[in-house]
């Protein structure tokens, strides 16, 4: 949280190693992230990007289940977790689950992004 241009996005890009800091070190749970494989590091972090980044050809439920699918979760487990999280963020899965991103308001898209970020239970 902060004003435009204060470095929120840049900080998150450094935390998930999309860019490397030019000075200093970043620690996550006491571990210097420069020693962690970037892919493994990113699997530990759930975050929502500014433009949300939903897949336009996937339903809300499938967008939310994307990360668990990539991690090898069984389809039923991933979809159940996605439905649970949609409900948590105030989007009834029976109403919104089959919709596509273009059928949602900007705020609803953000909530789907939050649900997707939490779907695989990242520690951070």
PAKEVO-718285 format. One record per residue: x, y, z of N, C-alpha, C in turn; chain; residue in three letters. Coordinates in pm, whole numbers, always signed. Each point is the difference from the previous one (the first is absolute). Layout:
<sites>
n_X=X	n_Y=Y	n_Z=Z	ca_X=X	ca_Y=Y	ca_Z=Z	c_X=X	c_Y=Y	c_Z=Z	chain=A	res=ALA
...
</sites>
This chain:
<sites>
n_X=+85	n_Y=-117	n_Z=+0	ca_X=-85	ca_Y=+117	ca_Z=+0	c_X=+89	c_Y=+123	c_Z=+0	chain=A	res=UNK
n_X=-31	n_Y=+92	n_Z=-87	ca_X=+76	ca_Y=+124	ca_Z=-8	c_X=-37	c_Y=+76	c_Z=-125	chain=A	res=UNK
n_X=+50	n_Y=+122	n_Z=-12	ca_X=-34	ca_Y=+84	ca_Z=-115	c_X=+62	c_Y=-52	c_Z=-129	chain=A	res=UNK
n_X=-55	n_Y=+44	n_Z=-112	ca_X=+55	ca_Y=-36	ca_Z=-131	c_X=+146	c_Y=+41	c_Z=-9	chain=A	res=UNK
n_X=+81	n_Y=-89	n_Z=-55	ca_X=+140	ca_Y=+31	ca_Z=-23	c_X=+92	c_Y=-18	c_Z=+119	chain=A	res=UNK
n_X=-49	n_Y=-57	n_Z=+111	ca_X=+85	ca_Y=-13	ca_Z=+118	c_X=+86	c_Y=-127	c_Z=-2	chain=A	res=UNK
n_X=-21	n_Y=-89	n_Z=-97	ca_X=+85	ca_Y=-118	ca_Z=-13	c_X=-63	c_Y=-132	c_Z=+40	chain=A	res=UNK
n_X=-131	n_Y=-5	n_Z=+16	ca_X=-65	ca_Y=-125	ca_Z=+40	c_X=+25	c_Y=-112	c_Z=-101	chain=A	res=UNK
n_X=-22	n_Y=+29	n_Z=-127	ca_X=+17	ca_Y=-101	ca_Z=-104	c_X=+146	c_Y=-40	c_Z=-13	chain=A	res=UNK
n_X=+90	n_Y=+97	n_Z=+3	ca_X=+143	ca_Y=-31	ca_Z=-9	c_X=+44	c_Y=-86	c_Z=+117	chain=A	res=UNK
n_X=-50	n_Y=+30	n_Z=+119	ca_X=+35	ca_Y=-80	ca_Z=+118	c_X=-46	c_Y=-145	c_Z=-18	chain=A	res=UNK
n_X=-124	n_Y=-19	n_Z=-47	ca_X=-48	ca_Y=-137	ca_Z=-21	c_X=+78	c_Y=-72	c_Z=-108	chain=A	res=UNK
n_X=+41	n_Y=+73	n_Z=-103	ca_X=+82	ca_Y=-63	ca_Z=-105	c_X=+135	c_Y=-44	c_Z=+56	chain=A	res=UNK
n_X=+53	n_Y=+74	n_Z=+96	ca_X=+126	ca_Y=-41	ca_Z=+64	c_X=-23	c_Y=-120	c_Z=+92	chain=A	res=UNK
n_X=-110	n_Y=+2	n_Z=+74	ca_X=-29	ca_Y=-109	ca_Z=+93	c_X=-16	c_Y=-132	c_Z=-76	chain=A	res=UNK
n_X=-63	n_Y=+3	n_Z=-118	ca_X=-17	ca_Y=-126	ca_Z=-74	c_X=+106	c_Y=-20	c_Z=-108	chain=A	res=UNK
n_X=+104	n_Y=+82	n_Z=+3	ca_X=+119	ca_Y=-11	ca_Z=-84	c_X=-27	c_Y=+16	c_Z=-149	chain=A	res=UNK
n_X=-101	n_Y=+82	n_Z=-33	ca_X=-15	ca_Y=+38	ca_Z=-140	c_X=+105	c_Y=+103	c_Z=-36	chain=A	res=UNK
n_X=+43	n_Y=+77	n_Z=+99	ca_X=+116	ca_Y=+89	ca_Z=-14	c_X=+86	c_Y=-18	c_Z=+124	chain=A	res=UNK
n_X=+130	n_Y=+16	n_Z=-16	ca_X=+92	ca_Y=-15	ca_Z=+113	c_X=+29	c_Y=+138	c_Z=+60	chain=A	res=UNK
n_X=+9	n_Y=+10	n_Z=+132	ca_X=+34	ca_Y=+128	ca_Z=+62	c_X=+142	c_Y=+42	c_Z=-38	chain=A	res=UNK
n_X=+21	n_Y=+129	n_Z=-13	ca_X=+134	ca_Y=+51	ca_Z=-34	c_X=+87	c_Y=+13	c_Z=+124	chain=A	res=UNK
n_X=-60	n_Y=-3	n_Z=+117	ca_X=+74	ca_Y=+6	ca_Z=+126	c_X=-83	c_Y=-67	c_Z=+107	chain=A	res=UNK
n_X=+65	n_Y=-49	n_Z=+103	ca_X=-70	ca_Y=-63	ca_Z=+111	c_X=-45	c_Y=-141	c_Z=-30	chain=A	res=UNK
n_X=-68	n_Y=-58	n_Z=+98	ca_X=-49	ca_Y=-137	ca_Z=-13	c_X=-144	c_Y=-6	c_Z=+50	chain=A	res=UNK
n_X=-72	n_Y=-98	n_Z=-49	ca_X=-139	ca_Y=-21	ca_Z=+41	c_X=-7	c_Y=-136	c_Z=+68	chain=A	res=UNK
n_X=-60	n_Y=-2	n_Z=+119	ca_X=-16	ca_Y=-123	ca_Z=+75	c_X=-148	c_Y=-34	c_Z=+12	chain=A	res=UNK
n_X=-29	n_Y=-127	n_Z=-14	ca_X=-136	ca_Y=-51	ca_Z=+16	c_X=+7	c_Y=-112	c_Z=+103	chain=A	res=UNK
n_X=-67	n_Y=+19	n_Z=+111	ca_X=+7	ca_Y=-96	ca_Z=+111	c_X=+145	c_Y=-28	c_Z=+39	chain=A	res=UNK
n_X=+82	n_Y=+104	n_Z=+2	ca_X=+139	ca_Y=-13	ca_Z=+41	c_X=+95	c_Y=-54	c_Z=-104	chain=A	res=UNK
n_X=-48	n_Y=-28	n_Z=-119	ca_X=+83	ca_Y=-57	ca_Z=-107	c_X=+21	c_Y=+104	c_Z=-110	chain=A	res=UNK
n_X=+127	n_Y=+19	n_Z=-39	ca_X=+34	ca_Y=+92	ca_Z=-109	c_X=-58	c_Y=-56	c_Z=-129	chain=A	res=UNK
n_X=-89	n_Y=+75	n_Z=-65	ca_X=-67	ca_Y=-52	ca_Z=-118	c_X=+92	c_Y=-18	c_Z=-120	chain=A	res=UNK
n_X=+117	n_Y=+62	n_Z=+3	ca_X=+92	ca_Y=-17	ca_Z=-113	c_X=+50	c_Y=-144	c_Z=-11	chain=A	res=UNK
n_X=-13	n_Y=-77	n_Z=+108	ca_X=+41	ca_Y=-139	ca_Z=-1	c_X=-112	c_Y=-98	c_Z=-29	chain=A	res=UNK
n_X=-119	n_Y=+52	n_Z=-30	ca_X=-115	ca_Y=-85	ca_Z=-27	c_X=-28	c_Y=+1	c_Z=-150	chain=A	res=UNK
n_X=-24	n_Y=-118	n_Z=-57	ca_X=-37	ca_Y=-9	ca_Z=-141	c_X=-122	c_Y=+89	c_Z=-23	chain=A	res=UNK
n_X=+4	n_Y=+88	n_Z=-102	ca_X=-112	ca_Y=+93	ca_Z=-22	c_X=-136	c_Y=-67	c_Z=-17	chain=A	res=UNK
n_X=-5	n_Y=-113	n_Z=-68	ca_X=-128	ca_Y=-69	ca_Z=-19	c_X=-52	c_Y=-50	c_Z=+134	chain=A	res=UNK
n_X=+87	n_Y=-60	n_Z=+80	ca_X=-39	ca_Y=-48	ca_Z=+133	c_X=-45	c_Y=+117	c_Z=+87	chain=A	res=UNK
n_X=+72	n_Y=+110	n_Z=-5	ca_X=-35	ca_Y=+118	ca_Z=+78	c_X=-140	c_Y=+49	c_Z=-36	chain=A	res=UNK
n_X=-27	n_Y=+10	n_Z=-128	ca_X=-131	ca_Y=+51	ca_Z=-45	c_X=-114	c_Y=-91	c_Z=+40	chain=A	res=UNK
n_X=+27	n_Y=-127	n_Z=+16	ca_X=-105	ca_Y=-93	ca_Z=+44	c_X=-35	c_Y=+22	c_Z=+146	chain=A	res=UNK
n_X=+88	n_Y=+64	n_Z=+74	ca_X=-25	ca_Y=+28	ca_Z=+142	c_X=-77	c_Y=+130	c_Z=+22	chain=A	res=UNK
n_X=-18	n_Y=+79	n_Z=-106	ca_X=-56	ca_Y=+134	ca_Z=+14	c_X=-130	c_Y=+12	c_Z=-79	chain=A	res=UNK
n_X=-104	n_Y=+47	n_Z=+66	ca_X=-125	ca_Y=+30	ca_Z=-68	c_X=-17	c_Y=+150	c_Z=-10	chain=A	res=UNK
n_X=-19	n_Y=+51	n_Z=-119	ca_X=-20	ca_Y=+144	ca_Z=-15	c_X=-88	c_Y=+27	c_Z=-121	chain=A	res=UNK
n_X=-58	n_Y=+119	n_Z=+0	ca_X=-89	ca_Y=+42	ca_Z=-108	c_X=+67	c_Y=+116	c_Z=-71	chain=A	res=UNK
n_X=+18	n_Y=-13	n_Z=-131	ca_X=+62	ca_Y=+107	ca_Z=-77	c_X=-104	c_Y=+108	c_Z=-31	chain=A	res=UNK
n_X=+49	n_Y=+119	n_Z=-35	ca_X=-89	ca_Y=+114	ca_Z=-21	c_X=-108	c_Y=-27	c_Z=-103	chain=A	res=UNK
n_X=+34	n_Y=-62	n_Z=-110	ca_X=-97	ca_Y=-23	ca_Z=-107	c_X=-69	c_Y=-136	c_Z=+13	chain=A	res=UNK
n_X=+12	n_Y=-63	n_Z=+114	ca_X=-61	ca_Y=-128	ca_Z=+36	c_X=+52	c_Y=-117	c_Z=-84	chain=A	res=UNK
n_X=+0	n_Y=+10	n_Z=-131	ca_X=+58	ca_Y=-105	ca_Z=-84	c_X=-82	c_Y=-126	c_Z=-11	chain=A	res=UNK
n_X=-131	n_Y=+12	n_Z=-4	ca_X=-84	ca_Y=-118	ca_Z=-18	c_X=+5	c_Y=-47	c_Z=-144	chain=A	res=UNK
n_X=-14	n_Y=-130	n_Z=-19	ca_X=-1	ca_Y=-57	ca_Z=-134	c_X=-139	c_Y=+21	c_Z=-60	chain=A	res=UNK
n_X=-13	n_Y=+74	n_Z=-110	ca_X=-132	ca_Y=+32	ca_Z=-54	c_X=-79	c_Y=-121	c_Z=-50	chain=A	res=UNK
n_X=+69	n_Y=-108	n_Z=-38	ca_X=-66	ca_Y=-119	ca_Z=-54	c_X=-37	c_Y=-102	c_Z=+108	chain=A	res=UNK
n_X=+29	n_Y=+32	n_Z=+126	ca_X=-32	ca_Y=-91	ca_Z=+110	c_X=-110	c_Y=+60	c_Z=+87	chain=A	res=UNK
n_X=-85	n_Y=-86	n_Z=+52	ca_X=-105	ca_Y=+45	ca_Z=+91	c_X=+63	c_Y=+51	c_Z=+130	chain=A	res=UNK
n_X=-80	n_Y=+67	n_Z=+80	ca_X=+46	ca_Y=+50	ca_Z=+129	c_X=+50	c_Y=-116	c_Z=+86	chain=A	res=UNK
n_X=-74	n_Y=-110	n_Z=+3	ca_X=+40	ca_Y=-115	ca_Z=+80	c_X=+133	c_Y=-57	c_Z=-50	chain=A	res=UNK
n_X=+15	n_Y=-14	n_Z=-131	ca_X=+124	ca_Y=-53	ca_Z=-55	c_X=+117	c_Y=+96	c_Z=+18	chain=A	res=UNK
n_X=-24	n_Y=+131	n_Z=-9	ca_X=+105	ca_Y=+97	ca_Z=+27	c_X=+50	c_Y=-15	c_Z=+143	chain=A	res=UNK
n_X=-94	n_Y=-17	n_Z=+93	ca_X=+36	ca_Y=-13	ca_Z=+141	c_X=+76	c_Y=-129	c_Z=+27	chain=A	res=UNK
n_X=-31	n_Y=-105	n_Z=-74	ca_X=+64	ca_Y=-130	ca_Z=+19	c_X=+130	c_Y=-16	c_Z=-77	chain=A	res=UNK
n_X=+45	n_Y=+102	n_Z=-72	ca_X=+118	ca_Y=-11	ca_Z=-87	c_X=+125	c_Y=-46	c_Z=+75	chain=A	res=UNK
n_X=+35	n_Y=+67	n_Z=+109	ca_X=+124	ca_Y=-34	ca_Z=+70	c_X=-6	c_Y=-142	c_Z=+59	chain=A	res=UNK
n_X=-108	n_Y=-38	n_Z=+68	ca_X=-6	ca_Y=-139	ca_Z=+46	c_X=+15	c_Y=-101	c_Z=-113	chain=A	res=UNK
n_X=-59	n_Y=+28	n_Z=-117	ca_X=+16	ca_Y=-90	ca_Z=-116	c_X=+148	c_Y=-10	c_Z=-37	chain=A	res=UNK
n_X=+69	n_Y=+114	n_Z=-4	ca_X=+142	ca_Y=+0	ca_Z=-36	c_X=+84	c_Y=-75	c_Z=+102	chain=A	res=UNK
n_X=-46	n_Y=-3	n_Z=+124	ca_X=+73	ca_Y=-72	ca_Z=+105	c_X=-36	c_Y=-148	c_Z=+6	chain=A	res=UNK
n_X=-88	n_Y=-44	n_Z=-91	ca_X=-32	ca_Y=-143	ca_Z=-8	c_X=-117	c_Y=-45	c_Z=+85	chain=A	res=UNK
n_X=-78	n_Y=+94	n_Z=+53	ca_X=-117	ca_Y=-39	ca_Z=+78	c_X=-99	c_Y=-70	c_Z=-92	chain=A	res=UNK
n_X=-74	n_Y=-95	n_Z=+56	ca_X=-108	ca_Y=-63	ca_Z=-77	c_X=-106	c_Y=+105	c_Z=-29	chain=A	res=UNK
n_X=-65	n_Y=-16	n_Z=-115	ca_X=-97	ca_Y=+99	ca_Z=-47	c_X=-110	c_Y=+27	c_Z=+103	chain=A	res=UNK
n_X=-54	n_Y=-104	n_Z=+59	ca_X=-109	ca_Y=+17	ca_Z=+97	c_X=+46	c_Y=+80	c_Z=+121	chain=A	res=UNK
n_X=+120	n_Y=-28	n_Z=+49	ca_X=+53	ca_Y=+73	ca_Z=+116	c_X=+24	c_Y=+146	c_Z=-35	chain=A	res=UNK
n_X=+57	n_Y=+25	n_Z=-118	ca_X=+28	ca_Y=+137	ca_Z=-43	c_X=-129	c_Y=+80	c_Z=-16	chain=A	res=UNK
n_X=-100	n_Y=-61	n_Z=-59	ca_X=-127	ca_Y=+70	ca_Z=-21	c_X=-73	c_Y=+23	c_Z=+132	chain=A	res=UNK
n_X=+9	n_Y=-94	n_Z=+92	ca_X=-63	ca_Y=+18	ca_Z=+132	c_X=+66	c_Y=+114	c_Z=+75	chain=A	res=UNK
n_X=+134	n_Y=+6	n_Z=-6	ca_X=+73	ca_Y=+109	ca_Z=+66	c_X=-36	c_Y=+133	c_Z=-66	chain=A	res=UNK
n_X=-9	n_Y=+2	n_Z=-132	ca_X=-36	ca_Y=+122	ca_Z=-72	c_X=-139	c_Y=+48	c_Z=+42	chain=A	res=UNK
n_X=-96	n_Y=-91	n_Z=+9	ca_X=-136	ca_Y=+37	ca_Z=+40	c_X=-1	c_Y=+56	c_Z=+142	chain=A	res=UNK
n_X=+75	n_Y=-63	n_Z=+89	ca_X=+10	ca_Y=+46	ca_Z=+138	c_X=+55	c_Y=+143	c_Z=+7	chain=A	res=UNK
n_X=+104	n_Y=+27	n_Z=-79	ca_X=+62	ca_Y=+132	ca_Z=+2	c_X=-86	c_Y=+106	c_Z=-67	chain=A	res=UNK
n_X=-70	n_Y=-37	n_Z=-106	ca_X=-92	ca_Y=+97	ca_Z=-62	c_X=-105	c_Y=+43	c_Z=+102	chain=A	res=UNK
n_X=-51	n_Y=-96	n_Z=+74	ca_X=-97	ca_Y=+32	ca_Z=+105	c_X=+63	c_Y=+91	c_Z=+105	chain=A	res=UNK
n_X=+124	n_Y=-29	n_Z=+37	ca_X=+71	ca_Y=+80	ca_Z=+100	c_X=+14	c_Y=+146	c_Z=-43	chain=A	res=UNK
n_X=+22	n_Y=+25	n_Z=-129	ca_X=+17	ca_Y=+138	ca_Z=-48	c_X=-133	c_Y=+63	c_Z=-44	chain=A	res=UNK
n_X=-111	n_Y=-66	n_Z=+32	ca_X=-131	ca_Y=+57	ca_Z=-26	c_X=-56	c_Y=-21	c_Z=-139	chain=A	res=UNK
n_X=+49	n_Y=-102	n_Z=-69	ca_X=-52	ca_Y=-34	ca_Z=-133	c_X=-58	c_Y=-141	c_Z=+7	chain=A	res=UNK
n_X=-131	n_Y=-9	n_Z=+5	ca_X=-67	ca_Y=-130	ca_Z=+8	c_X=+41	c_Y=-85	c_Z=-120	chain=A	res=UNK
n_X=+67	n_Y=-114	n_Z=+23	ca_X=+46	ca_Y=-81	ca_Z=-113	c_X=-113	c_Y=-51	c_Z=-89	chain=A	res=UNK
n_X=-120	n_Y=-17	n_Z=+55	ca_X=-112	ca_Y=-46	ca_Z=-83	c_X=-48	c_Y=+111	c_Z=-94	chain=A	res=UNK
n_X=+30	n_Y=+124	n_Z=+33	ca_X=-38	ca_Y=+115	ca_Z=-83	c_X=+115	c_Y=+41	c_Z=-92	chain=A	res=UNK
n_X=+122	n_Y=+6	n_Z=+55	ca_X=+114	ca_Y=+55	ca_Z=-74	c_X=+95	c_Y=-104	c_Z=-58	chain=A	res=UNK
n_X=-5	n_Y=-124	n_Z=+48	ca_X=+97	ca_Y=-101	ca_Z=-40	c_X=+10	c_Y=-25	c_Z=-149	chain=A	res=UNK
n_X=-113	n_Y=+4	n_Z=-71	ca_X=-1	ca_Y=-28	ca_Z=-144	c_X=+14	c_Y=+125	c_Z=-86	chain=A	res=UNK
n_X=+11	n_Y=+116	n_Z=+63	ca_X=+16	ca_Y=+124	ca_Z=-77	c_X=+144	c_Y=+15	c_Z=-46	chain=A	res=UNK
n_X=+18	n_Y=+89	n_Z=-96	ca_X=+133	ca_Y=+31	ca_Z=-53	c_X=+40	c_Y=+140	c_Z=+43	chain=A	res=UNK
n_X=+130	n_Y=+29	n_Z=+5	ca_X=+46	ca_Y=+129	ca_Z=+51	c_X=-69	c_Y=+122	c_Z=-61	chain=A	res=UNK
n_X=-30	n_Y=-4	n_Z=-129	ca_X=-63	ca_Y=+118	ca_Z=-62	c_X=-142	c_Y=+23	c_Z=+51	chain=A	res=UNK
n_X=-56	n_Y=-99	n_Z=+68	ca_X=-135	ca_Y=+13	ca_Z=+55	c_X=+0	c_Y=+54	c_Z=+143	chain=A	res=UNK
n_X=+118	n_Y=+36	n_Z=+50	ca_X=+15	ca_Y=+48	ca_Z=+137	c_X=+36	c_Y=+148	c_Z=+4	chain=A	res=UNK
n_X=-33	n_Y=+65	n_Z=+111	ca_X=+45	ca_Y=+137	ca_Z=+22	c_X=+148	c_Y=-3	c_Z=+39	chain=A	res=UNK
n_X=+62	n_Y=+115	n_Z=+1	ca_X=+141	ca_Y=+7	ca_Z=+39	c_X=+23	c_Y=-51	c_Z=+142	chain=A	res=UNK
n_X=-90	n_Y=+35	n_Z=+92	ca_X=+13	ca_Y=-46	ca_Z=+138	c_X=-17	c_Y=-150	c_Z=+13	chain=A	res=UNK
n_X=-93	n_Y=-56	n_Z=-78	ca_X=-19	ca_Y=-146	ca_Z=+2	c_X=+123	c_Y=-70	c_Z=-56	chain=A	res=UNK
n_X=+61	n_Y=+55	n_Z=-103	ca_X=+124	ca_Y=-58	ca_Z=-55	c_X=+110	c_Y=+2	c_Z=+106	chain=A	res=UNK
n_X=+10	n_Y=+109	n_Z=+74	ca_X=+101	ca_Y=+8	ca_Z=+105	c_X=-23	c_Y=-109	c_Z=+104	chain=A	res=UNK
n_X=-126	n_Y=-24	n_Z=+36	ca_X=-31	ca_Y=-103	ca_Z=+98	c_X=+37	c_Y=-139	c_Z=-51	chain=A	res=UNK
n_X=-23	n_Y=-24	n_Z=-129	ca_X=+43	ca_Y=-128	ca_Z=-59	c_X=+152	c_Y=-10	c_Z=+9	chain=A	res=UNK
n_X=+70	n_Y=+110	n_Z=-25	ca_X=+146	ca_Y=+1	ca_Z=+12	c_X=+46	c_Y=-33	c_Z=+141	chain=A	res=UNK
n_X=-69	n_Y=+53	n_Z=+100	ca_X=+33	ca_Y=-30	ca_Z=+140	c_X=-25	c_Y=-148	c_Z=+28	chain=A	res=UNK
n_X=-113	n_Y=-51	n_Z=-45	ca_X=-31	ca_Y=-142	ca_Z=+21	c_X=+107	c_Y=-88	c_Z=-66	chain=A	res=UNK
n_X=+40	n_Y=+36	n_Z=-121	ca_X=+102	ca_Y=-79	ca_Z=-70	c_X=+133	c_Y=+4	c_Z=+74	chain=A	res=UNK
n_X=+35	n_Y=+118	n_Z=+54	ca_X=+127	ca_Y=+13	ca_Z=+74	c_X=+2	c_Y=-88	c_Z=+124	chain=A	res=UNK
n_X=-116	n_Y=-25	n_Z=+59	ca_X=-9	ca_Y=-81	ca_Z=+122	c_X=-25	c_Y=-148	c_Z=-27	chain=A	res=UNK
n_X=-27	n_Y=-36	n_Z=-124	ca_X=-48	ca_Y=-135	ca_Z=-32	c_X=+93	c_Y=-113	c_Z=+40	chain=A	res=UNK
n_X=+128	n_Y=+19	n_Z=-7	ca_X=+93	ca_Y=-108	ca_Z=+33	c_X=+57	c_Y=+13	c_Z=+141	chain=A	res=UNK
n_X=-64	n_Y=+81	n_Z=+84	ca_X=+44	ca_Y=+20	ca_Z=+138	c_X=+145	c_Y=+43	c_Z=+12	chain=A	res=UNK
n_X=+41	n_Y=+107	n_Z=-69	ca_X=+139	ca_Y=+44	ca_Z=+11	c_X=+30	c_Y=+50	c_Z=+140	chain=A	res=UNK
n_X=+121	n_Y=-26	n_Z=+52	ca_X=+33	ca_Y=+47	ca_Z=+134	c_X=+6	c_Y=+153	c_Z=+10	chain=A	res=UNK
n_X=+28	n_Y=+67	n_Z=-112	ca_X=+10	ca_Y=+147	ca_Z=+1	c_X=-105	c_Y=+56	c_Z=-93	chain=A	res=UNK
</sites>
